[in-house]
Amino acid sequence: GQQVMQIPQYQHVQEGEDFTTYCNSSTTLSNIQWYKQRPGGHPVFLIQLVKSGEVKKQKRLTFQFGEAKKNSSLHITATQTTDVGTYFCAGSDYKLSFGAGTTVTVRA
Amino acid sequence: NAGVTQTPKFRILKIGQSMTLQCAQDMNHNYMYWYRQDPGMGLKLIYYSVGAGITDKGEVPNGYNVSRSTTEDFPLRLELAAPSQTSVYFCASSGSTDTQYFGPGTRLTVL
């Protein structure tokens, strides 16, 4: 079955630094979605990527879908304390499968 | 629109007790899902439904049951609670775009 893996599991970032989290699927995906879960909260949809090689930006967040539609990345620039939380990717072929998430902590 | 609502927010059960976690959505979504999230872990799909009267097992269905008699409601039933079912339970729904909208969660402890 489809498996979605995320690395790293934890990301400790100095405020103001950049970082990237990666998502890899064992199968080709029709689309990939990213969600953010704040501590104690519920996952909230951030963005969906559909096309091969697609790149989308949301302020300091840049999302990319790989050419083969089997991987994706989320790059955050100039990390702020508001970026704290767990970022999940979710890949879809016929059903949405969530990765285990990357939990981000920020050192002020 | 309230979106996806879940009740209760918190619950403590004794081993062997049963309970129903309620989930409702007002977005007229066909698809609904139940996930569990253990501390520091990702989301595991318990059951899902593609429409009223249709349900199917997800990754971790053992110990749970669901029903979907209406488009709006998708309750999750625990028949014989076990400590391994201590978790946070999220209900979600989606329409045609695949994007899932999550409820605030139910924090369940089984002692």
Backbone of each chain as ProteinMPNN parsed JSONL, in Angstrom:
{"seq_chain_A": "GQQVMQIPQYQHVQEGEDFTTYCNSSTTLSNIQWYKQRPGGHPVFLIQLVKSGEVKKQKRLTFQFGEAKKNSSLHITATQTTDVGTYFCAGSDYKLSFGAGTTVTVRA", "coords_chain_A": {"N_chain_A": [[0.807, -1.198, 0.0], [0.181, 2.34, -0.221], [2.707, 4.452, 1.088], [3.715, 7.179, 3.036], [6.434, 9.08, 3.84], [8.144, 11.177, 6.121], [10.835, 13.399, 6.643], [12.98, 15.594, 8.494], [12.055, 13.962, 11.637], [12.027, 15.604, 13.811], [12.718, 19.077, 14.122], [14.845, 21.438, 15.166], [15.155, 24.798, 15.379], [16.964, 27.822, 15.063], [15.671, 30.999, 15.735], [14.994, 32.979, 12.943], [16.533, 31.542, 11.165], [16.636, 29.367, 8.237], [14.83, 26.426, 7.16], [14.197, 23.085, 5.875], [11.734, 20.644, 5.255], [11.026, 17.291, 4.333], [9.149, 15.133, 2.194], [8.292, 11.897, 1.208], [6.989, 9.546, -1.061], [5.963, 6.146, -1.592], [4.635, 5.57, -3.86], [3.402, 6.96, -6.974], [1.804, 10.069, -6.807], [-1.435, 11.622, -6.983], [-1.961, 14.093, -5.985], [-0.524, 16.293, -3.501], [-0.782, 17.285, -0.144], [-0.345, 19.745, 2.406], [-0.343, 20.145, 5.908], [-0.708, 21.956, 8.991], [-0.174, 21.595, 12.429], [-0.713, 23.13, 15.362], [0.721, 23.113, 18.695], [-1.296, 21.223, 20.843], [-3.464, 21.632, 19.245], [-5.516, 21.138, 16.266], [-4.994, 19.521, 13.062], [-4.513, 21.756, 10.355], [-5.338, 22.711, 7.141], [-2.91, 23.682, 4.763], [-1.949, 23.873, 2.044], [-2.34, 22.668, -1.332], [-0.754, 20.695, -3.779], [-0.664, 19.893, -7.175], [0.35, 19.596, -9.78], [3.122, 18.208, -11.619], [6.33, 19.147, -10.571], [5.417, 21.503, -9.506], [5.46, 24.626, -7.81], [4.659, 26.471, -4.986], [4.049, 29.416, -3.085], [3.635, 30.707, 0.183], [3.831, 33.441, 1.745], [6.483, 33.222, 3.861], [6.767, 30.555, 3.414], [7.594, 27.943, 1.244], [6.463, 25.625, -1.017], [7.005, 22.57, -2.706], [6.458, 20.293, -5.366], [7.605, 17.236, -6.5], [9.167, 16.334, -9.657], [8.573, 13.752, -10.477], [6.32, 13.323, -9.07], [6.407, 12.015, -6.617], [7.543, 13.0, -4.402], [7.913, 15.72, -2.049], [8.523, 19.015, -0.76], [8.845, 21.306, 1.972], [9.823, 24.487, 2.556], [10.924, 26.785, 4.886], [11.593, 30.105, 5.386], [13.54, 32.421, 7.345], [12.709, 31.716, 10.062], [10.103, 32.0, 12.453], [8.725, 32.388, 15.795], [6.081, 31.827, 15.586], [5.989, 29.79, 13.798], [6.159, 27.414, 15.078], [5.21, 24.047, 15.611], [3.671, 21.059, 14.25], [4.262, 19.805, 11.078], [2.53, 18.262, 8.596], [2.675, 16.191, 5.739], [0.481, 14.983, 3.229], [-0.311, 12.489, 1.102], [-1.991, 11.678, -1.921], [-3.248, 8.997, -3.735], [-5.467, 7.096, -4.377], [-6.53, 7.446, -1.988], [-6.144, 9.523, 0.872], [-3.042, 9.648, 2.492], [-1.332, 10.198, 5.449], [1.827, 11.527, 6.361], [4.206, 11.045, 9.091], [4.867, 13.427, 10.17], [6.723, 16.483, 10.807], [8.06, 17.862, 13.582], [8.42, 21.065, 14.712], [10.493, 23.124, 16.568], [11.399, 26.279, 17.965], [14.155, 28.258, 18.722], [14.519, 31.125, 20.501]], "CA_chain_A": [[0.0, 0.0, 0.0], [0.886, 3.622, -0.279], [3.327, 4.938, 2.318], [4.269, 8.527, 2.948], [7.435, 9.24, 4.888], [8.626, 12.54, 6.284], [12.073, 13.633, 7.386], [13.248, 14.866, 9.728], [10.926, 13.872, 12.551], [12.105, 16.807, 14.647], [13.567, 20.135, 13.586], [15.054, 22.511, 16.14], [15.638, 25.89, 14.532], [17.197, 29.129, 15.665], [14.812, 32.025, 15.138], [15.636, 33.7, 11.843], [17.154, 30.605, 10.233], [15.779, 28.652, 7.284], [14.909, 24.963, 7.184], [13.385, 22.357, 4.903], [11.26, 19.324, 5.614], [10.835, 16.524, 3.108], [8.084, 14.136, 2.186], [8.519, 10.942, 0.122], [5.954, 8.533, -1.209], [6.37, 4.914, -2.261], [3.905, 5.499, -5.127], [3.13, 8.243, -7.612], [0.645, 10.696, -6.179], [-2.234, 12.532, -7.812], [-1.697, 15.412, -5.408], [0.011, 16.248, -2.148], [-1.285, 18.371, 0.685], [0.411, 20.028, 3.626], [-1.143, 20.604, 7.033], [0.049, 22.378, 10.167], [-0.869, 21.385, 13.693], [-0.091, 23.824, 16.493], [0.662, 22.307, 19.917], [-2.615, 21.162, 21.459], [-4.517, 21.955, 18.28], [-5.849, 20.143, 15.266], [-4.358, 19.827, 11.777], [-5.158, 22.769, 9.528], [-4.87, 22.654, 5.749], [-2.095, 24.799, 4.291], [-1.855, 24.014, 0.598], [-2.373, 21.453, -2.144], [0.014, 20.728, -5.024], [-1.244, 18.912, -8.08], [1.122, 19.403, -11.018], [4.519, 17.824, -11.544], [7.254, 20.274, -10.506], [4.721, 22.709, -9.049], [5.994, 25.373, -6.675], [3.739, 27.486, -4.483], [4.577, 30.146, -1.942], [2.746, 31.387, 1.106], [4.698, 34.299, 2.552], [7.823, 32.664, 4.059], [6.707, 29.116, 3.174], [7.651, 27.533, -0.159], [6.102, 24.221, -1.177], [7.379, 22.066, -4.027], [6.06, 18.936, -5.725], [8.655, 16.723, -7.35], [8.857, 16.083, -11.073], [7.984, 12.419, -10.59], [5.125, 13.323, -8.216], [6.572, 11.067, -5.523], [8.128, 13.669, -3.247], [7.552, 17.121, -1.87], [9.283, 19.678, 0.287], [8.362, 22.568, 2.539], [10.966, 25.293, 2.986], [10.52, 27.976, 5.625], [12.687, 31.077, 5.536], [13.484, 33.358, 8.473], [11.767, 31.086, 10.983], [9.591, 32.796, 13.57], [8.128, 31.554, 16.848], [4.737, 31.421, 15.126], [6.105, 28.6, 12.947], [6.184, 26.228, 15.932], [4.11, 23.113, 15.398], [3.994, 19.875, 13.46], [3.869, 19.932, 9.682], [2.235, 16.973, 7.985], [2.303, 16.081, 4.341], [-0.511, 13.936, 2.99], [-0.296, 12.177, -0.312], [-3.216, 11.051, -2.399], [-3.448, 8.358, -5.023], [-6.925, 6.954, -4.319], [-6.906, 7.779, -0.61], [-5.131, 10.393, 1.468], [-2.209, 9.036, 3.52], [-0.546, 11.207, 6.137], [3.133, 11.237, 6.914], [4.263, 11.103, 10.553], [5.016, 14.815, 10.573], [7.962, 17.082, 11.301], [7.747, 18.76, 14.686], [9.355, 22.19, 14.664], [10.63, 24.004, 17.729], [12.172, 27.462, 17.595], [14.938, 28.894, 19.803], [14.489, 32.591, 20.342]], "C_chain_A": [[0.847, 1.257, 0.0], [1.451, 3.992, 1.077], [3.928, 6.303, 2.068], [5.199, 8.733, 4.133], [7.921, 10.675, 4.92], [9.926, 12.543, 7.064], [12.387, 15.119, 7.391], [11.997, 14.765, 10.597], [10.86, 15.114, 13.439], [13.06, 17.798, 14.007], [13.646, 21.244, 14.635], [15.759, 23.644, 15.426], [15.876, 27.143, 15.372], [16.297, 30.138, 14.968], [15.599, 32.803, 14.079], [16.308, 32.792, 10.815], [16.115, 29.992, 9.295], [15.853, 27.157, 7.571], [13.954, 24.375, 6.16], [12.973, 21.023, 5.485], [10.814, 18.606, 4.354], [9.794, 15.425, 3.284], [8.304, 13.217, 0.981], [7.448, 9.873, 0.13], [6.51, 7.308, -1.926], [5.674, 4.773, -3.617], [3.735, 6.903, -5.697], [1.813, 8.795, -7.084], [-0.132, 11.554, -7.168], [-2.113, 13.963, -7.28], [-1.074, 15.231, -4.037], [-0.486, 17.482, -1.408], [-0.376, 18.532, 1.903], [-0.535, 20.61, 4.669], [-0.204, 21.043, 8.157], [-0.814, 22.152, 11.402], [-0.098, 22.12, 14.795], [-0.179, 22.937, 17.733], [-0.705, 22.377, 20.577], [-3.768, 21.407, 20.513], [-4.806, 20.809, 17.332], [-5.182, 20.507, 13.94], [-5.199, 20.811, 10.975], [-4.514, 22.743, 8.147], [-4.067, 23.9, 5.399], [-2.203, 24.964, 2.781], [-1.974, 22.649, -0.073], [-1.574, 21.676, -3.416], [-0.477, 19.593, -5.912], [-0.322, 18.583, -9.268], [2.564, 18.995, -10.727], [5.409, 19.063, -11.548], [6.655, 21.554, -9.964], [5.396, 23.309, -7.818], [4.97, 26.429, -6.27], [4.345, 28.144, -3.246], [3.433, 30.747, -1.122], [3.648, 32.172, 2.053], [6.078, 33.664, 2.691], [7.87, 31.154, 3.797], [6.708, 28.845, 1.675], [7.443, 26.029, -0.232], [6.458, 23.789, -2.601], [6.926, 20.628, -4.177], [7.077, 18.428, -6.723], [8.188, 16.416, -8.762], [8.166, 14.735, -11.262], [6.711, 12.273, -9.758], [5.199, 12.236, -7.147], [7.205, 11.727, -4.3], [7.752, 15.135, -3.235], [8.425, 17.703, -0.774], [8.571, 20.946, 0.728], [9.58, 23.3, 3.076], [10.437, 26.543, 3.685], [11.733, 28.884, 5.786], [12.433, 31.967, 6.746], [12.465, 32.906, 9.516], [11.387, 32.014, 12.13], [8.961, 31.866, 14.606], [6.726, 31.093, 16.467], [4.774, 30.192, 14.225], [6.139, 27.304, 13.755], [4.968, 25.346, 15.664], [4.601, 21.893, 14.643], [3.415, 20.039, 12.074], [3.711, 18.538, 9.093], [2.097, 17.13, 6.473], [1.305, 14.917, 4.228], [-0.588, 13.709, 1.501], [-1.535, 11.419, -0.715], [-2.967, 10.318, -3.712], [-4.941, 8.057, -5.113], [-7.456, 7.323, -2.937], [-5.782, 8.614, -0.004], [-4.378, 9.652, 2.564], [-1.301, 10.087, 4.124], [0.829, 10.671, 6.51], [3.095, 11.403, 8.43], [4.491, 12.516, 11.068], [6.428, 15.206, 10.951], [7.578, 18.085, 12.368], [8.833, 19.82, 14.798], [9.32, 22.949, 15.984], [11.584, 25.124, 17.361], [12.857, 28.024, 18.842], [14.995, 30.386, 19.538], [15.882, 33.2, 20.472]], "O_chain_A": [[2.062, 1.222, 0.196], [0.772, 3.867, 2.097], [4.56, 6.553, 1.042], [4.797, 8.578, 5.287], [8.091, 11.311, 3.879], [10.097, 11.788, 8.021], [12.103, 15.825, 6.423], [10.992, 15.417, 10.316], [9.781, 15.605, 13.771], [14.076, 17.419, 13.426], [12.651, 21.898, 14.948], [16.864, 23.456, 14.917], [15.097, 27.473, 16.265], [16.179, 30.126, 13.742], [16.731, 33.226, 14.314], [16.617, 33.235, 9.708], [14.907, 30.079, 9.517], [16.825, 26.679, 8.156], [13.051, 25.04, 5.653], [13.771, 20.348, 6.135], [10.291, 19.222, 3.425], [9.599, 14.88, 4.37], [8.483, 13.696, -0.14], [7.053, 9.364, 1.179], [7.41, 7.416, -2.759], [6.077, 3.946, -4.435], [3.903, 7.9, -4.995], [0.833, 8.065, -6.937], [0.448, 12.141, -8.082], [-2.16, 14.923, -8.048], [-1.095, 14.134, -3.479], [-0.593, 18.57, -1.973], [0.265, 17.585, 2.358], [-1.396, 21.438, 4.372], [0.929, 20.575, 8.263], [-2.003, 22.467, 11.425], [1.036, 21.761, 15.114], [-1.069, 22.09, 17.815], [-1.216, 23.465, 20.84], [-4.927, 21.393, 20.928], [-4.399, 19.669, 17.558], [-4.842, 21.668, 13.715], [-6.424, 20.712, 10.923], [-3.29, 22.753, 8.018], [-4.477, 25.023, 5.693], [-2.508, 26.05, 2.288], [-1.736, 21.613, 0.547], [-1.697, 22.718, -4.059], [-0.678, 18.47, -5.45], [-0.234, 17.433, -9.697], [3.144, 19.389, -9.715], [5.27, 19.929, -12.411], [7.318, 22.592, -9.962], [5.839, 22.597, -6.917], [4.477, 27.185, -7.108], [5.058, 27.509, -2.47], [2.428, 31.218, -1.653], [4.161, 31.633, 3.034], [6.792, 33.576, 1.693], [8.927, 30.542, 3.948], [5.929, 29.435, 0.927], [8.156, 25.258, 0.41], [6.247, 24.526, -3.564], [7.0, 19.84, -3.234], [7.383, 19.116, -7.697], [6.997, 16.261, -9.03], [7.28, 14.597, -12.106], [6.095, 11.207, -9.749], [4.193, 11.612, -6.81], [7.382, 11.076, -3.27], [7.339, 15.711, -4.242], [8.995, 16.974, 0.038], [7.814, 21.563, -0.022], [10.284, 22.791, 3.948], [9.605, 27.266, 3.138], [12.778, 28.455, 6.273], [11.291, 32.231, 7.123], [11.499, 33.608, 9.814], [12.227, 32.712, 12.697], [8.697, 30.697, 14.322], [6.243, 30.08, 16.973], [3.733, 29.613, 13.916], [6.146, 26.216, 13.18], [3.849, 25.834, 15.512], [5.8, 21.72, 14.427], [2.241, 20.366, 11.906], [4.648, 17.739, 9.094], [1.481, 18.08, 5.989], [1.307, 13.996, 5.045], [-0.893, 14.621, 0.733], [-2.066, 10.615, 0.051], [-2.53, 10.923, -4.691], [-5.634, 8.724, -5.881], [-8.659, 7.491, -2.739], [-4.611, 8.427, -0.333], [-4.995, 9.088, 3.468], [-0.585, 10.788, 3.408], [0.976, 9.519, 6.919], [2.091, 11.844, 8.99], [4.329, 12.78, 12.26], [7.231, 14.369, 11.364], [6.857, 19.046, 12.098], [10.013, 19.507, 14.958], [8.26, 23.362, 16.455], [12.479, 24.937, 16.536], [12.222, 28.236, 19.875], [15.457, 30.838, 18.491], [16.037, 34.416, 20.365]]}, "seq_chain_B": "NAGVTQTPKFRILKIGQSMTLQCAQDMNHNYMYWYRQDPGMGLKLIYYSVGAGITDKGEVPNGYNVSRSTTEDFPLRLELAAPSQTSVYFCASSGSTDTQYFGPGTRLTVL", "coords_chain_B": {"N_chain_B": [[-20.973, 28.981, 9.335], [-20.204, 26.117, 11.268], [-18.348, 24.233, 10.694], [-16.463, 21.392, 11.349], [-17.515, 19.659, 14.091], [-16.856, 18.249, 17.318], [-17.721, 16.133, 19.978], [-17.333, 14.496, 23.18], [-14.994, 17.042, 24.425], [-13.062, 16.173, 26.187], [-12.504, 13.053, 27.864], [-12.615, 10.579, 30.376], [-12.303, 7.18, 30.702], [-13.098, 4.032, 32.206], [-11.448, 0.861, 32.078], [-12.996, -1.412, 29.9], [-15.396, -0.033, 29.75], [-17.836, 1.566, 27.601], [-18.242, 3.932, 24.924], [-19.429, 6.655, 22.885], [-18.028, 8.671, 20.46], [-18.836, 11.756, 19.204], [-19.336, 13.257, 16.006], [-19.862, 15.88, 13.795], [-20.633, 17.585, 10.748], [-21.178, 20.564, 8.878], [-20.907, 21.178, 6.235], [-21.843, 19.84, 4.115], [-20.324, 17.733, 3.177], [-19.315, 14.76, 1.514], [-17.388, 12.9, 2.263], [-16.083, 11.488, 5.201], [-13.988, 11.066, 8.1], [-12.243, 9.2, 10.625], [-9.571, 9.643, 12.8], [-6.836, 8.626, 14.872], [-4.485, 9.996, 17.127], [-1.594, 9.385, 18.638], [0.518, 10.393, 21.399], [2.989, 12.591, 20.23], [3.01, 11.432, 17.747], [1.995, 10.608, 14.353], [-0.995, 10.774, 12.315], [-3.374, 8.235, 12.404], [-5.527, 6.401, 10.415], [-8.723, 5.383, 11.278], [-11.443, 4.65, 10.587], [-13.411, 5.341, 7.665], [-15.777, 7.164, 5.62], [-17.606, 7.303, 2.623], [-19.978, 8.34, 2.058], [-23.428, 8.7, 3.099], [-24.505, 5.811, 4.739], [-22.395, 4.257, 3.895], [-19.451, 2.821, 4.883], [-15.98, 2.209, 5.694], [-13.053, 0.291, 6.588], [-10.096, 1.667, 8.019], [-6.642, 2.062, 8.672], [-6.297, 1.212, 11.357], [-8.646, -0.293, 12.6], [-9.508, -2.019, 14.631], [-11.371, -2.625, 17.568], [-13.091, -0.557, 17.35], [-16.137, 0.929, 16.089], [-18.244, 2.237, 13.505], [-20.873, 4.303, 12.176], [-22.926, 5.654, 9.58], [-25.492, 7.305, 9.187], [-26.549, 9.656, 8.298], [-25.638, 12.438, 6.157], [-24.433, 14.403, 7.65], [-23.5, 13.399, 10.149], [-21.141, 11.348, 11.9], [-20.557, 9.113, 13.939], [-18.261, 7.595, 16.273], [-17.74, 4.537, 17.773], [-16.651, 3.067, 20.768], [-16.422, -0.048, 22.1], [-15.448, -1.789, 24.176], [-13.479, -0.374, 26.203], [-9.94, -0.006, 26.205], [-6.66, 0.414, 27.676], [-4.859, 0.882, 25.586], [-6.281, 2.394, 23.843], [-6.162, 4.951, 24.644], [-5.802, 8.166, 23.568], [-5.75, 10.923, 21.217], [-8.535, 11.774, 19.408], [-9.449, 12.559, 16.183], [-11.875, 13.854, 14.061], [-12.643, 14.25, 10.629], [-13.598, 15.919, 7.583], [-14.253, 15.906, 4.05], [-14.78, 17.424, 0.836], [-15.245, 17.703, -2.596], [-12.653, 18.391, -3.277], [-10.71, 16.984, -1.951], [-9.301, 18.077, 0.143], [-8.95, 18.02, 3.627], [-10.929, 18.808, 6.438], [-10.543, 19.37, 9.762], [-11.925, 18.466, 12.954], [-11.896, 19.759, 16.379], [-10.966, 17.766, 18.043], [-11.04, 14.964, 20.351], [-9.973, 14.235, 23.517], [-9.067, 11.32, 24.9], [-8.805, 9.272, 27.705], [-8.033, 6.133, 28.987], [-8.361, 4.301, 31.823]], "CA_chain_B": [[-20.709, 27.534, 9.369], [-19.391, 25.665, 12.388], [-17.298, 23.342, 10.188], [-16.519, 20.061, 11.942], [-17.594, 19.727, 15.556], [-16.675, 16.977, 18.003], [-18.006, 16.089, 21.418], [-16.898, 15.561, 24.081], [-13.614, 17.494, 24.251], [-12.25, 15.322, 27.042], [-13.255, 11.989, 28.516], [-11.847, 9.53, 31.033], [-13.062, 5.944, 30.765], [-12.491, 2.88, 32.864], [-11.283, -0.31, 31.205], [-14.217, -2.172, 29.68], [-16.545, 0.831, 29.483], [-18.045, 1.905, 26.203], [-18.672, 5.308, 24.699], [-19.519, 7.1, 21.493], [-17.503, 9.991, 20.142], [-19.713, 12.359, 18.198], [-18.747, 14.137, 15.004], [-20.84, 16.435, 12.869], [-20.136, 18.637, 9.855], [-22.27, 21.304, 8.238], [-20.41, 21.624, 4.935], [-22.428, 18.943, 3.118], [-19.262, 16.903, 2.625], [-19.621, 13.336, 1.424], [-16.36, 12.085, 2.886], [-15.758, 11.749, 6.603], [-12.876, 10.225, 8.55], [-11.812, 9.202, 12.022], [-8.162, 9.38, 13.018], [-6.309, 8.73, 16.21], [-3.122, 10.523, 17.165], [-0.926, 9.11, 19.893], [1.455, 11.482, 21.732], [4.195, 12.724, 19.416], [2.936, 10.594, 16.555], [1.167, 11.102, 13.272], [-2.416, 10.438, 12.286], [-3.684, 6.902, 11.891], [-6.916, 6.347, 9.99], [-9.471, 4.303, 11.925], [-12.538, 4.351, 9.664], [-13.835, 6.446, 6.846], [-17.068, 6.988, 4.96], [-17.681, 8.067, 1.367], [-21.322, 8.863, 1.945], [-24.378, 8.115, 4.049], [-24.732, 4.389, 4.584], [-21.201, 3.566, 3.39], [-18.258, 3.002, 5.712], [-14.927, 1.242, 5.399], [-11.981, 0.279, 7.567], [-8.829, 2.303, 7.714], [-5.42, 1.364, 9.054], [-6.353, 0.667, 12.721], [-10.067, -0.317, 12.958], [-9.864, -2.951, 15.695], [-11.834, -2.035, 18.821], [-13.949, 0.585, 17.033], [-17.186, 0.767, 15.097], [-18.808, 3.502, 13.039], [-22.093, 4.279, 11.372], [-23.141, 6.937, 8.873], [-26.901, 7.294, 8.791], [-26.83, 10.923, 7.626], [-24.441, 13.091, 5.607], [-23.823, 15.296, 8.631], [-22.989, 12.798, 11.382], [-20.284, 10.163, 11.74], [-20.11, 8.763, 15.29], [-17.289, 6.509, 16.467], [-18.11, 3.786, 18.964], [-15.699, 2.178, 21.441], [-17.284, -0.981, 22.833], [-14.779, -2.257, 25.405], [-12.306, 0.485, 26.209], [-8.678, -0.566, 26.676], [-5.652, 1.475, 27.822], [-4.231, 1.158, 24.286], [-7.115, 3.345, 23.109], [-5.863, 6.304, 25.112], [-5.309, 8.88, 22.401], [-6.573, 12.048, 20.768], [-9.306, 11.346, 18.253], [-9.86, 13.637, 15.292], [-12.792, 13.619, 12.955], [-12.393, 15.17, 9.522], [-14.481, 15.742, 6.431], [-13.776, 16.518, 2.816], [-15.724, 17.457, -0.268], [-14.735, 17.255, -3.889], [-11.264, 18.763, -3.531], [-9.783, 16.123, -1.215], [-8.814, 18.771, 1.334], [-9.659, 17.568, 4.819], [-11.173, 19.794, 7.484], [-10.522, 18.618, 11.002], [-12.548, 18.959, 14.162], [-10.943, 20.125, 17.426], [-10.433, 16.58, 18.697], [-11.491, 14.453, 21.65], [-8.858, 13.639, 24.256], [-9.614, 10.187, 25.634], [-7.905, 8.517, 28.576], [-8.628, 4.897, 29.496], [-7.597, 3.9, 33.005]], "C_chain_B": [[-19.834, 27.164, 10.548], [-18.238, 24.793, 11.898], [-17.51, 21.944, 10.737], [-16.515, 20.216, 13.462], [-17.477, 18.33, 16.144], [-17.057, 17.14, 19.471], [-17.79, 14.675, 21.929], [-15.482, 16.025, 23.757], [-12.653, 16.598, 25.022], [-13.127, 14.221, 27.625], [-12.266, 11.027, 29.166], [-12.761, 8.323, 31.165], [-12.332, 4.923, 31.615], [-12.399, 1.741, 31.862], [-12.613, -1.066, 31.115], [-15.465, -1.335, 29.452], [-16.667, 1.082, 27.985], [-18.451, 3.373, 26.097], [-18.74, 5.58, 23.205], [-18.95, 8.505, 21.389], [-18.347, 10.542, 18.99], [-18.927, 13.261, 17.258], [-19.843, 14.598, 14.075], [-20.173, 17.501, 12.004], [-21.318, 19.271, 9.134], [-21.867, 21.83, 6.872], [-20.943, 20.757, 3.794], [-21.364, 18.091, 2.417], [-19.684, 15.44, 2.596], [-18.655, 12.487, 2.247], [-16.147, 12.495, 4.337], [-14.791, 10.684, 7.103], [-12.749, 10.295, 10.069], [-10.337, 8.81, 12.074], [-7.905, 9.315, 14.521], [-4.868, 9.221, 16.126], [-2.568, 10.27, 18.561], [0.132, 10.178, 20.147], [2.706, 11.469, 20.876], [4.174, 11.946, 18.124], [2.058, 11.256, 15.497], [-0.275, 10.639, 13.397], [-2.611, 9.045, 11.701], [-5.18, 6.827, 11.609], [-7.604, 5.14, 10.603], [-10.562, 3.778, 10.987], [-12.784, 5.576, 8.805], [-15.158, 6.118, 6.173], [-17.095, 7.86, 3.707], [-19.077, 8.609, 1.133], [-22.232, 8.175, 2.946], [-24.61, 6.648, 3.716], [-23.533, 3.582, 4.142], [-20.014, 3.864, 4.294], [-17.229, 1.936, 5.346], [-13.806, 1.391, 6.417], [-10.776, 1.047, 7.056], [-7.686, 1.419, 8.183], [-5.541, 0.629, 10.393], [-7.8, 0.551, 13.211], [-10.429, -1.153, 14.187], [-10.226, -2.233, 16.983], [-12.789, -0.878, 18.623], [-15.042, 0.158, 16.054], [-17.715, 2.137, 14.707], [-20.137, 3.234, 12.35], [-22.218, 5.634, 10.691], [-24.574, 6.919, 8.33], [-27.301, 8.585, 8.084], [-25.532, 11.486, 7.052], [-23.686, 13.84, 6.69], [-23.054, 14.585, 9.742], [-22.197, 11.518, 11.121], [-19.752, 9.785, 13.12], [-19.158, 7.575, 15.294], [-17.59, 5.841, 17.799], [-16.94, 2.957, 19.465], [-16.516, 1.256, 22.325], [-16.69, -1.406, 24.163], [-13.453, -1.509, 25.501], [-11.096, -0.214, 26.828], [-7.657, 0.571, 26.796], [-4.974, 1.849, 26.499], [-5.043, 2.139, 23.437], [-7.015, 4.771, 23.655], [-5.183, 7.061, 23.982], [-6.12, 10.159, 22.212], [-7.234, 11.621, 19.468], [-9.774, 12.569, 17.461], [-10.822, 13.099, 14.25], [-12.479, 14.642, 11.874], [-13.417, 14.917, 8.431], [-13.849, 16.376, 5.212], [-14.856, 16.439, 1.754], [-15.054, 16.985, -1.537], [-13.253, 17.495, -4.076], [-10.263, 17.907, -2.772], [-9.234, 16.774, 0.052], [-9.641, 18.35, 2.536], [-9.736, 18.689, 5.847], [-11.36, 19.028, 8.79], [-11.338, 19.297, 12.1], [-11.495, 19.211, 15.224], [-10.39, 18.945, 18.2], [-11.122, 16.238, 20.008], [-10.309, 13.77, 22.304], [-9.391, 12.576, 25.195], [-8.518, 9.506, 26.442], [-8.656, 7.304, 29.105], [-7.759, 4.391, 30.638], [-8.074, 2.551, 33.538]], "O_chain_B": [[-18.827, 27.824, 10.805], [-17.249, 24.627, 12.612], [-18.594, 21.374, 10.612], [-15.615, 20.831, 14.034], [-17.936, 17.352, 15.554], [-16.752, 18.148, 20.108], [-18.037, 13.724, 21.188], [-14.834, 15.443, 22.887], [-11.554, 16.305, 24.551], [-14.322, 14.412, 27.852], [-11.225, 10.701, 28.595], [-13.872, 8.436, 31.683], [-11.107, 4.946, 31.728], [-13.18, 1.67, 30.914], [-13.265, -1.323, 32.127], [-16.488, -1.858, 29.009], [-15.737, 0.846, 27.214], [-18.937, 3.97, 27.057], [-18.19, 4.845, 22.385], [-19.339, 9.407, 22.13], [-18.541, 9.894, 17.962], [-17.981, 13.937, 17.663], [-20.66, 13.798, 13.618], [-19.28, 18.22, 12.451], [-22.312, 18.614, 8.825], [-22.423, 22.822, 6.4], [-20.54, 20.922, 2.643], [-21.482, 17.771, 1.234], [-20.324, 14.944, 3.523], [-19.046, 11.488, 2.85], [-16.046, 13.678, 4.66], [-14.77, 9.558, 6.607], [-13.095, 11.292, 10.703], [-9.91, 7.812, 11.494], [-8.653, 9.873, 15.324], [-4.136, 8.906, 15.188], [-3.019, 10.866, 19.539], [0.601, 10.81, 19.2], [3.405, 10.458, 20.802], [5.205, 11.807, 17.467], [1.466, 12.312, 15.719], [-0.709, 10.174, 14.451], [-2.08, 8.723, 10.639], [-5.999, 7.152, 12.469], [-7.132, 4.011, 10.468], [-10.583, 2.596, 10.644], [-12.418, 6.695, 9.165], [-15.603, 4.97, 6.154], [-16.66, 9.011, 3.731], [-19.332, 9.263, 0.122], [-21.849, 7.184, 3.567], [-24.876, 6.288, 2.568], [-23.619, 2.36, 4.021], [-19.619, 5.019, 4.452], [-17.562, 0.901, 4.768], [-13.624, 2.447, 7.024], [-10.476, 1.078, 5.862], [-7.752, 0.192, 8.101], [-4.965, -0.446, 10.562], [-8.161, 1.241, 14.165], [-11.528, -1.018, 14.726], [-9.5, -1.352, 17.443], [-13.253, -0.278, 19.592], [-14.904, -0.812, 15.31], [-17.643, 3.084, 15.49], [-20.469, 2.103, 11.996], [-21.681, 6.634, 11.168], [-24.821, 6.565, 7.177], [-28.287, 8.605, 7.347], [-24.446, 11.048, 7.43], [-22.457, 13.913, 6.665], [-22.055, 15.114, 10.231], [-22.535, 10.721, 10.246], [-18.608, 10.104, 13.442], [-19.234, 6.683, 14.449], [-17.684, 6.508, 18.829], [-16.308, 2.233, 18.697], [-17.231, 1.725, 23.21], [-17.381, -1.38, 25.181], [-12.438, -1.945, 24.958], [-11.21, -0.916, 27.834], [-7.772, 1.579, 26.098], [-4.564, 2.995, 26.311], [-4.55, 2.654, 22.433], [-7.699, 5.678, 23.182], [-4.127, 6.657, 23.496], [-7.057, 10.433, 22.962], [-6.566, 11.162, 18.542], [-10.404, 13.48, 17.998], [-10.609, 12.046, 13.65], [-12.095, 15.772, 12.175], [-14.024, 13.848, 8.36], [-13.013, 17.272, 5.325], [-15.709, 15.552, 1.751], [-14.365, 15.965, -1.538], [-12.638, 16.874, -4.942], [-9.058, 18.095, -2.94], [-8.75, 16.075, 0.943], [-10.87, 18.324, 2.481], [-8.769, 19.409, 6.094], [-12.223, 18.156, 8.902], [-11.43, 20.523, 12.167], [-10.32, 18.915, 15.007], [-9.427, 19.107, 18.95], [-11.7, 17.094, 20.677], [-9.713, 12.852, 21.741], [-10.081, 12.882, 26.167], [-7.443, 9.203, 25.925], [-9.773, 7.424, 29.608], [-6.58, 4.091, 30.454], [-7.542, 2.057, 34.531]]}, "name": "protein", "num_of_chains": 2, "seq": "GQQVMQIPQYQHVQEGEDFTTYCNSSTTLSNIQWYKQRPGGHPVFLIQLVKSGEVKKQKRLTFQFGEAKKNSSLHITATQTTDVGTYFCAGSDYKLSFGAGTTVTVRANAGVTQTPKFRILKIGQSMTLQCAQDMNHNYMYWYRQDPGMGLKLIYYSVGAGITDKGEVPNGYNVSRSTTEDFPLRLELAAPSQTSVYFCASSGSTDTQYFGPGTRLTVL"}
